[in-house]
């Protein structure tokens, strides 16, 4: 395996499914998923970093919004599966599998 694939494998293995209970558990809420274009990331704590990875392990987008709610435009991405990594102000890291239609 190459290093990028191994990193994405670890991220996907640790991914959680976004659910309506995420905000109650202080986890960011991600919706809609799957998406054609925009996804919204909503959190009780400020989001420090958002990273999007393709399945080859390459980071293809990174943001530092420092907000509780962020809209992320995925229209430039091809259809497929991506990994979203969210770091909040409490240094909590959550990873999500995102499907771009």
BALOBA-1460 file (C-alpha; in Angstrom, 3 decimals):
// residues 101
<rec num="1" residu="x" x="0.000" y="0.000" z="0.000"/>
<rec num="2" residu="x" x="1.140" y="3.532" z="-0.533"/>
<rec num="3" residu="x" x="1.065" y="6.033" z="2.352"/>
<rec num="4" residu="x" x="-1.907" y="8.011" z="0.968"/>
<rec num="5" residu="x" x="-4.126" y="4.947" z="0.650"/>
<rec num="6" residu="x" x="-3.184" y="3.768" z="4.133"/>
<rec num="7" residu="x" x="-4.035" y="7.182" z="5.626"/>
<rec num="8" residu="x" x="-7.444" y="7.272" z="3.897"/>
<rec num="9" residu="x" x="-8.122" y="3.684" z="4.982"/>
<rec num="10" residu="x" x="-7.503" y="4.710" z="8.604"/>
<rec num="11" residu="x" x="-9.718" y="7.794" z="8.205"/>
<rec num="12" residu="x" x="-12.570" y="5.793" z="6.643"/>
<rec num="13" residu="x" x="-12.273" y="3.070" z="9.269"/>
<rec num="14" residu="x" x="-12.776" y="5.743" z="11.941"/>
<rec num="15" residu="x" x="-15.569" y="7.589" z="10.086"/>
<rec num="16" residu="x" x="-18.903" y="8.064" z="11.746"/>
<rec num="17" residu="x" x="-22.257" y="8.364" z="10.067"/>
<rec num="18" residu="x" x="-23.718" y="11.830" z="10.448"/>
<rec num="19" residu="x" x="-26.981" y="11.713" z="12.388"/>
<rec num="20" residu="x" x="-29.531" y="14.040" z="13.940"/>
<rec num="21" residu="x" x="-28.092" y="13.235" z="17.375"/>
<rec num="22" residu="x" x="-24.668" y="14.638" z="16.467"/>
<rec num="23" residu="x" x="-25.380" y="18.131" z="17.804"/>
<rec num="24" residu="x" x="-26.624" y="16.674" z="21.089"/>
<rec num="25" residu="x" x="-23.318" y="14.792" z="21.379"/>
<rec num="26" residu="x" x="-21.257" y="17.893" z="20.472"/>
<rec num="27" residu="x" x="-20.271" y="16.290" z="17.169"/>
<rec num="28" residu="x" x="-20.581" y="18.415" z="14.039"/>
<rec num="29" residu="x" x="-23.688" y="17.767" z="11.973"/>
<rec num="30" residu="x" x="-23.098" y="17.268" z="8.229"/>
<rec num="31" residu="x" x="-25.963" y="17.589" z="5.736"/>
<rec num="32" residu="x" x="-27.132" y="16.743" z="3.124"/>
<rec num="33" residu="x" x="-25.170" y="13.587" z="2.496"/>
<rec num="34" residu="x" x="-25.125" y="12.488" z="-0.317"/>
<rec num="35" residu="x" x="-24.925" y="15.879" z="-2.021"/>
<rec num="36" residu="x" x="-24.878" y="17.305" z="-5.526"/>
<rec num="37" residu="x" x="-23.143" y="20.528" z="-4.579"/>
<rec num="38" residu="x" x="-23.250" y="22.091" z="-1.097"/>
<rec num="39" residu="x" x="-22.908" y="20.519" z="2.311"/>
<rec num="40" residu="x" x="-23.446" y="22.316" z="5.589"/>
<rec num="41" residu="x" x="-21.302" y="21.629" z="8.637"/>
<rec num="42" residu="x" x="-22.904" y="22.762" z="11.896"/>
<rec num="43" residu="x" x="-21.262" y="22.537" z="15.313"/>
<rec num="44" residu="x" x="-21.881" y="23.725" z="18.878"/>
<rec num="45" residu="x" x="-18.205" y="24.691" z="19.064"/>
<rec num="46" residu="x" x="-16.275" y="26.738" z="16.529"/>
<rec num="47" residu="x" x="-14.837" y="24.749" z="13.637"/>
<rec num="48" residu="x" x="-11.114" y="25.448" z="13.307"/>
<rec num="49" residu="x" x="-10.191" y="23.262" z="10.337"/>
<rec num="50" residu="x" x="-12.023" y="21.377" z="7.603"/>
<rec num="51" residu="x" x="-10.085" y="19.077" z="5.292"/>
<rec num="52" residu="x" x="-11.410" y="17.066" z="2.357"/>
<rec num="53" residu="x" x="-9.476" y="14.006" z="1.139"/>
<rec num="54" residu="x" x="-9.984" y="11.862" z="-1.934"/>
<rec num="55" residu="x" x="-9.706" y="8.078" z="-1.671"/>
<rec num="56" residu="x" x="-6.089" y="8.229" z="-2.829"/>
<rec num="57" residu="x" x="-5.296" y="10.058" z="0.422"/>
<rec num="58" residu="x" x="-4.674" y="13.434" z="-1.174"/>
<rec num="59" residu="x" x="-5.919" y="16.500" z="0.634"/>
<rec num="60" residu="x" x="-7.900" y="18.338" z="-2.022"/>
<rec num="61" residu="x" x="-9.434" y="21.143" z="0.015"/>
<rec num="62" residu="x" x="-8.700" y="22.818" z="3.341"/>
<rec num="63" residu="x" x="-10.456" y="25.632" z="5.184"/>
<rec num="64" residu="x" x="-9.978" y="27.447" z="8.487"/>
<rec num="65" residu="x" x="-13.417" y="29.017" z="9.024"/>
<rec num="66" residu="x" x="-13.448" y="29.635" z="12.827"/>
<rec num="67" residu="x" x="-17.274" y="29.554" z="12.737"/>
<rec num="68" residu="x" x="-20.034" y="27.311" z="14.090"/>
<rec num="69" residu="x" x="-21.656" y="26.823" z="10.687"/>
<rec num="70" residu="x" x="-19.953" y="26.458" z="7.317"/>
<rec num="71" residu="x" x="-21.241" y="25.779" z="3.795"/>
<rec num="72" residu="x" x="-18.797" y="23.815" z="1.683"/>
<rec num="73" residu="x" x="-19.122" y="23.829" z="-2.107"/>
<rec num="74" residu="x" x="-18.237" y="20.443" z="-3.615"/>
<rec num="75" residu="x" x="-19.424" y="21.267" z="-7.157"/>
<rec num="76" residu="x" x="-15.841" y="21.256" z="-8.479"/>
<rec num="77" residu="x" x="-15.338" y="17.642" z="-7.344"/>
<rec num="78" residu="x" x="-16.119" y="14.649" z="-9.509"/>
<rec num="79" residu="x" x="-18.757" y="12.143" z="-8.401"/>
<rec num="80" residu="x" x="-17.497" y="9.762" z="-5.751"/>
<rec num="81" residu="x" x="-16.652" y="9.248" z="-2.098"/>
<rec num="82" residu="x" x="-14.594" y="11.698" z="-0.071"/>
<rec num="83" residu="x" x="-13.417" y="11.884" z="3.520"/>
<rec num="84" residu="x" x="-14.188" y="15.023" z="5.508"/>
<rec num="85" residu="x" x="-12.067" y="15.726" z="8.580"/>
<rec num="86" residu="x" x="-13.337" y="18.374" z="11.037"/>
<rec num="87" residu="x" x="-11.251" y="19.811" z="13.894"/>
<rec num="88" residu="x" x="-13.081" y="22.022" z="16.388"/>
<rec num="89" residu="x" x="-11.845" y="24.541" z="18.943"/>
<rec num="90" residu="x" x="-11.718" y="21.856" z="21.655"/>
<rec num="91" residu="x" x="-9.252" y="19.906" z="19.431"/>
<rec num="92" residu="x" x="-11.839" y="17.195" z="18.829"/>
<rec num="93" residu="x" x="-11.386" y="15.511" z="15.441"/>
<rec num="94" residu="x" x="-14.327" y="13.914" z="13.629"/>
<rec num="95" residu="x" x="-14.175" y="12.212" z="10.242"/>
<rec num="96" residu="x" x="-17.086" y="11.629" z="7.879"/>
<rec num="97" residu="x" x="-17.607" y="9.805" z="4.608"/>
<rec num="98" residu="x" x="-19.176" y="12.210" z="2.091"/>
<rec num="99" residu="x" x="-20.806" y="11.078" z="-1.151"/>
<rec num="100" residu="x" x="-20.757" y="13.508" z="-4.084"/>
<rec num="101" residu="x" x="-23.440" y="12.657" z="-6.677"/>
